[in-house]
């Protein structure tokens, strides 16, 4: 977790006040995370066309986004499949209960209770797995969304700063 505003302020200072792209790259290297990586990629293309810089930033952002979302699919699948497996266990437990009931009648309630117990245990297990997985998925998805927003803001700031530098005749 980094302070994006602090990073952007330091980069703008390096670029607009000191007119030094290499210094701005060093600032990015002091920070870890997707925002700094994307900004660094854009800084490394300074001097190229705006379209080239934008394409580089876009590719770097896609790479970082892929890295951030790497295991989200596993969490989502777990959150979705666990209750279904629990429900499957519920159905098989109830089938056992009714089979026992058909075989022994109402004379042995304990035998019927075994199947009902299986049904309830599998349902509970499915939910015990699914609820934390869903919470984790939601939490990580929110974090990824924040990173995307920060990357977009930082990228726009960088492109605007390059335009300001070029308008003032900035050298690197």
N, C-alpha and C positions, 0 to 999 in steps of 0.2 A: 504494500500500500504506500503510495507516494502522494505528496502534496502537489497536485497538478498545477495549481496556480503559481506555486513557488517555482516549479520547473519552467513554466512558460515565462514568468517574469525574468528569470536568469537568462533564458535563451534570447528573449527580446533585448535585454541589456547587452548581451554579447554581440548581437547582430546590429542593433540600431545605434548604440552608444559606442561600443568598441569596434564595430564593423568587422568582426572576426568570426568567420564561420567555423574555423577549427576550434576556437574556444567554446562555441555553442555545441559542437560535437562532443567535446570533453565534458560539458555539463550533462549531456544525455548519458554519457558513460558512467556518470556518478549515480545515476538513478537506475533502478531495476524495474522492469515491467513493460507492458505492451505500449503504453503511451510514449515512453522515452525511446523505445525501439523504433516506432513508426516515425517519430520526429527525426531521429538520427538518420533513418533511411532517406527522408526528404532533404535533410541538410547535406548529405553526401552527394545529392544531385544538383546542388546549387550551381547556377551557371548554365544549366541546360534549359530547354524550353519549359514553359509552364505546364504544357501537356505531359511532357516527360516526367516532370516532378510529381504531378498529380497521379500519373500512372504508377510511379514507384511507391508513392504513399498508399495508394489503393492496394497494391500488391502486398506491401508490408502489413497493412491493416487486415487483409484477408488471411495472411499467414498467422498473425497474432490471434485473430478471432477463431481460426481453426484450432489453434493450440489451447485457447481458453475453453472451447466447447468440447474438447477431446473426449471426456468421459461423461458428458451430460446425457448422452443417449443411453448409457448403461443405467444411470439413475432413473431416467424416465421409464425405461423398460421394466426395471425392477418395481417401480411404483405402480405400474399398470398391470403387470403379470401376477404379482404376489396375491392380490385379492381374488383373482380368477382361480389361482391354484387353491386358495383357501376355500373358495366356493365349490371347486371340484371335490375337495375333501369333504365338504358339507354334504354334497350329493351322495358320494360313496358311503358316508357314514349313515345317512338316512336310508339308503338302499339296504345296508346291513341290518339296520333296526327293523325295517319292514319285513325283511326276509326272516329274521329271527321271530318277529311277531307272527308271521304266517306259519312258521314251523312249530313254535311252542305255544302260541296263543297268548292269552293274558295271564297265564299262570306264573310266568317268570319275568317280572318287570326288570330285574337286574340285568338280564341278558339283553333286553331291548336298550337299556341305558348305556351299554358299552358302545353301541353304534351312535347314539345321540352324543355321547361324550366325544367320540372321534370327530363328529361333525362340528361340534363347538370348538374343539381344540384347533382344528385346521383353519376354521374361520378366524379365530383369534390370532393364530400364527401369521396368516396372510396379512391381516391388518397391522400386526406388530412390525412386520417387515415393510409394508407399503407406506405407512404414515411417516416414519423418519426419512424414508427414501424420497417421498414427495416433498417434505419440508426441505431437505438438502437440495433437491433439484430446484425448487423455487428460490432458495437463497443464492445458489450459484448462478442461476439465470439472471437474477437481479444484479449480481455483481458483474456479470458479462455485459449486461445492458449499460451499466454505469461506465464500464471501460470503453464501450463503443461510443457513448456520448462524449467521454473525455478525449478519445482519439479524434473524433470529428471536430471538436472544439479546438484541439491543439493543431490539427492539420490546417484548419481554416486560418488560425492565427499565424501559422508558419507561412502559408501562402501570401497572406496579407503583408506580413513583415518583409518577405522577399520583394513584393511590389513596392513597398515603401523604400527599401534599400535601393532598388533599381531606379526609382524616381529621384533619389538623392545622389545617384551615381556611386553606389557602394561597391567597394572591392573586397575580396575575401582575403 
